[in-house]
Amino acid sequence: MTTNNGQMRFAFPMVQLGEVVRPAERFESPQPGRPYRQIGVRLWGQGAYERETVDGAETKYSKLNRVETGDIIVNKIWARNGSVTVVPHQLAGCFCSGEFPLFQPTDGELLPAWFFWLTKTRWLWDQCDKQSRGTSGKNRIRPEMFLAIEIPLPPLEEQRRIVARIDRLAAKIEEACRIKDQIESETRALLRSRFLLIVDDAPRRKMADVAPLVRRKADVRDGKEYPELGIRSFGKGTFHKPALDFLAVGSKKLYRIEPGDLVFNNVFAWEGAVAVAQPEDEGRFGSHRFITCVPRPGVATADFLCFYFLTPEGLEQIGEASPGGAGRNRTLGLEKLAEIVVPVPPYDQQLAFGRLMQRVREMNVVNERALKELDTLLPSILDRAFRGEL
C-alpha cells in the first residue's frame, strides 16, 4: 500500500532510528603483528561478509571498530545502494574502519532481526539515498542523517511474531532454491555421464570433414536493416543485438546465420563463446568474427559438437587453436579450427543425446521461470509484513 505521493504506508508507528539505536564505539588502535578480520557489506540488502584478514601494520587506518552480533553496520558511500545490514554471529569480532558507522539497538525497543529484514527493502534503500544526496562529492551518508531515517516499529512482541513468520517463509524459499540448484547439478551430471559413454572409443575426425565452415555473405543495401546475433561466453547461448542499418554497417562484412549452425565467436571461443543458433535466431547476422560451421547430415549434430567444445577437452583444443595472450589477443583461426579433431560416435546416438539435451533445456526453462517467481516472493512477503498483513 502506498500514499498518494508514492511513499510506503506502514501499519505501525514510525520512529526515528536515533530514538532506538545508539552508536557502537569499540575502537582499537591496530597493533603490528596482530591479525584483524575485516567485515564488508554487500549491496542491495545482501548482507555482510568476511573480507581478507590483515596485519595491524598493513592498515592505513589509525583506529578500527570491533563489530558484535546484532550491530547495524552502514557503508557511508554505498548505503544509498542498499549497503546496510545487521551483523550475524559468525562475523562477531571482525573489524571495520570509520567508513562503516556502527550502531546497536537500545534494549527492549528494536529487534535486530526486524531491522535486518527492513534492510532488504527498496523502501529503506531509498531512504538512505535521500539522506545521502548532497552530503559530499561521493554522496556519503553521515551518521546523523542515517539516524534521522524513520522506520516502522510495532511493539517488541509483534516484531518477534512477524520476524518468526518471515524467517519460516524465507527458509522455504531458500529450500526451493536449493532444490532447483540440486536438480540442475544432477541434470548436468547426467549429460556428462551420457556424453562420456557415447564418446568412449568413438572414432575421431577433423572438423573440416565433420562440420565445415559455411559463409553466407550478406548483400548490404541501403534501406534494409541487419539484426545481429551475439554469443555469450561460458556456454550461455545466443542473444540478440540491435539491428544495424546501411550506414551503421559501413565497411563491416556481415554473414547470415541460420538455425542449426554451430557458431563460434572467434575472439572469445577460448572461454566458451560457442553456441547452436536457435529457431528464434532466424534472420540474424554476424560479423567476420562469427564462425559458422554446418555439420554434415548423417555424420554429426550441432548440439553434440557444441557440447563437446564446452567440455574441458574441447575448450583446451579451442585454446590451442587460439594463439595469443588473453582477451582480444586470442583469436580462433579458421584453419586451426578446421584441423581440430572431434569425437564422432554413431549418428543415432548423437540424435538421442540431442533429445536428452532438449529435455534438459526445457526443464531449465521451467526452473528459470520458477526462480524468477521466487525472486519476487520475498519482496512481496516483506511488503505484506511491514503493512501489517502477515
SVG drawing of the C-alpha trace seen along z (x, -y; Angstrom):
<svg xmlns="http://www.w3.org/2000/svg" viewBox="-3 -19 57 67">
<polyline fill="none" stroke="black" stroke-width="0.4" points="0.0,0.0 1.3,-3.5 0.2,-7.0 -0.7,-9.5 2.9,-10.7 4.2,-7.2 5.5,-6.7 5.1,-3.3 2.3,-3.4 3.0,-1.2 0.6,0.3 2.9,-0.6 4.1,-3.8 7.1,-5.5 10.1,-6.1 13.4,-7.8 16.3,-5.4 18.1,-7.8 15.4,-7.0 16.0,-3.3 19.7,-2.8 23.0,-4.3 26.5,-4.4 28.6,-1.4 32.1,-2.5 34.7,0.2 37.6,-1.4 41.1,0.1 44.5,-1.1 45.8,1.5 48.9,3.4 51.6,4.6 51.8,8.4 48.2,8.8 45.6,10.2 42.4,8.3 39.4,9.9 37.7,7.4 34.0,7.1 32.3,5.9 28.7,5.1 27.2,6.2 24.9,4.0 21.1,4.3 20.5,5.9 22.6,8.9 24.2,8.8 27.7,8.8 30.6,10.9 34.2,11.5 36.9,9.9 40.6,10.7 42.4,10.7 45.1,8.0 48.0,7.4 47.8,4.4 50.8,2.9 49.1,3.2 46.0,1.0 46.0,-2.7 43.5,-3.5 44.6,-4.7 41.6,-3.1 39.4,-0.1 36.0,0.6 35.1,4.1 31.7,5.4 29.4,7.6 26.3,9.7 23.2,7.6 25.1,4.4 23.8,2.3 26.6,1.6 26.4,-1.1 28.6,-1.7 28.8,-5.5 29.3,-5.6 27.1,-2.8 24.2,-2.9 22.2,-4.5 22.6,-1.3 21.4,0.9 24.8,1.5 23.3,1.6 22.8,4.7 22.8,6.4 26.0,8.3 25.4,12.0 27.0,14.0 29.6,15.6 31.2,12.2 31.3,11.0 34.8,9.9 35.5,8.6 36.7,5.0 35.7,2.1 37.0,-1.4 35.3,-4.6 33.8,-4.4 31.4,-1.9 29.5,-3.5 28.2,-1.0 25.0,-1.2 23.5,1.1 19.8,1.2 18.8,0.0 17.4,2.7 13.8,3.7 12.7,1.5 14.2,2.7 14.7,6.3 17.9,6.6 16.1,9.2 13.3,6.7 15.8,4.2 17.6,6.9 14.5,7.6 14.0,3.9 17.5,3.7 16.2,5.9 13.5,3.5 13.8,0.9 12.0,-1.4 15.0,-1.6 17.5,-1.9 15.5,-4.9 15.6,-6.5 19.3,-6.1 19.6,-7.5 17.6,-10.6 19.7,-11.2 22.9,-10.7 22.3,-13.3 24.4,-16.4 26.4,-15.4 29.6,-15.3 31.0,-14.7 30.6,-11.0 27.1,-11.3 28.2,-9.7 25.6,-9.3 26.5,-10.9 25.7,-9.0 23.4,-11.7 21.5,-11.6 21.2,-7.8 19.8,-8.2 17.2,-10.6 15.6,-7.9 12.1,-6.9 11.2,-3.2 8.0,-1.3 8.2,0.1 5.5,2.2 5.8,3.4 8.6,5.9 6.3,8.9 4.8,8.1 8.2,7.7 9.1,11.2 5.9,12.7 6.3,11.1 10.1,11.9 9.4,15.6 6.8,15.7 9.2,14.1 12.0,16.5 9.8,19.5 8.7,18.3 12.3,17.3 13.5,20.7 11.0,22.3 12.2,20.1 15.8,20.9 15.0,24.6 13.2,24.3 16.3,22.6 18.5,25.3 16.3,28.0 16.4,26.1 20.2,25.9 20.4,29.6 18.2,30.6 20.4,28.5 23.5,30.1 22.1,33.6 21.0,33.0 24.4,31.6 26.0,34.7 23.5,36.9 24.5,35.2 28.2,35.5 27.8,39.2 25.8,39.9 28.3,37.9 31.3,39.8 29.5,43.1 28.9,42.4 32.4,40.9 34.2,43.8 36.1,45.5 34.3,43.3 36.3,42.5 37.8,39.0 37.7,36.9 38.7,33.3 36.2,30.5 36.7,29.8 35.3,33.3 32.6,33.3 31.3,29.7 33.0,27.5 33.0,23.7 30.0,22.1 29.9,18.4 26.7,16.7 27.8,13.1 25.1,10.6 24.3,8.2 24.1,5.0 21.8,2.5 20.6,-1.0 17.1,-0.9 17.5,2.5 18.3,3.5 20.5,6.3 19.8,7.6 22.9,9.0 23.4,12.1 25.7,12.4 27.1,15.3 27.6,15.3 30.8,16.9 30.8,20.0 28.2,21.8 25.4,19.4 23.9,19.4 22.9,16.8 21.4,13.3 20.0,10.7 21.7,7.4 20.1,4.3 19.7,4.1 22.2,2.2 21.2,0.0 23.2,-0.6 25.3,-3.4 26.0,-1.5 27.2,1.5 29.7,-0.7 32.6,1.4 31.9,4.3 31.3,7.6 28.2,9.4 27.3,13.1 23.8,14.6 23.4,17.1 20.8,19.9 19.2,22.0 21.2,25.2 24.6,23.5 27.4,24.3 28.7,20.7 32.0,19.6 32.8,16.1 36.5,16.3 37.5,13.7 36.1,15.4 35.7,19.0 38.5,20.0 36.2,19.1 33.2,20.9 31.6,18.4 30.2,21.3 26.5,22.0 24.0,23.5 21.8,21.0 18.2,21.5 14.9,21.1 14.3,17.7 17.7,16.6 16.4,16.8 17.3,13.8 20.2,12.7 23.7,11.8 27.2,11.8 30.4,10.1 33.5,11.9 34.3,12.7 31.4,15.2 32.5,18.5 29.6,20.7 30.1,24.4 27.4,26.7 27.6,30.4 27.3,32.9 23.9,34.7 24.2,38.2 27.7,37.5 27.3,35.1 24.8,32.8 25.4,29.3 24.2,29.9 26.7,32.8 29.6,30.8 28.7,27.8 28.6,29.9 32.0,31.3 33.6,27.9 32.3,26.8 33.9,29.8 37.4,29.2 38.9,31.2 37.0,29.2 38.0,25.9 41.6,27.0 41.5,27.7 40.0,24.3 42.6,22.7 45.4,24.3 43.8,23.1 43.6,19.6 47.1,18.3 48.0,15.1 47.9,13.7 44.4,13.1 41.1,11.5 41.1,10.0 44.6,11.1 43.4,14.7 41.7,15.3 40.4,18.7 41.9,19.3 39.7,20.7 42.4,23.1 43.2,24.2 39.5,24.8 39.2,26.9 42.1,29.1 40.6,29.8 39.9,33.5 36.5,34.2 34.8,37.5 32.2,38.8 30.1,41.5 27.2,43.2 24.8,40.6 21.7,42.2 23.5,41.9 24.1,38.2 20.5,37.7 19.4,39.4 21.9,37.2 20.4,34.2 16.9,35.2 18.2,35.6 19.7,32.1 16.4,30.7 14.6,32.2 17.2,30.7 16.8,27.3 13.0,27.5 13.4,28.4 15.9,25.5 13.3,23.1 10.8,24.2 13.3,23.8 14.3,20.3 10.6,19.3 10.3,20.7 13.4,18.8 12.1,15.5 8.9,16.2 11.0,17.0 12.9,13.8 9.7,11.7 8.3,13.7 10.5,12.4 9.9,8.7 6.2,9.4 6.4,11.1 8.3,8.2 5.9,5.7 3.0,7.5 4.8,7.9 5.5,4.2 2.0,3.3 0.7,5.5 -0.7,8.2 1.5,11.1"/>
</svg>
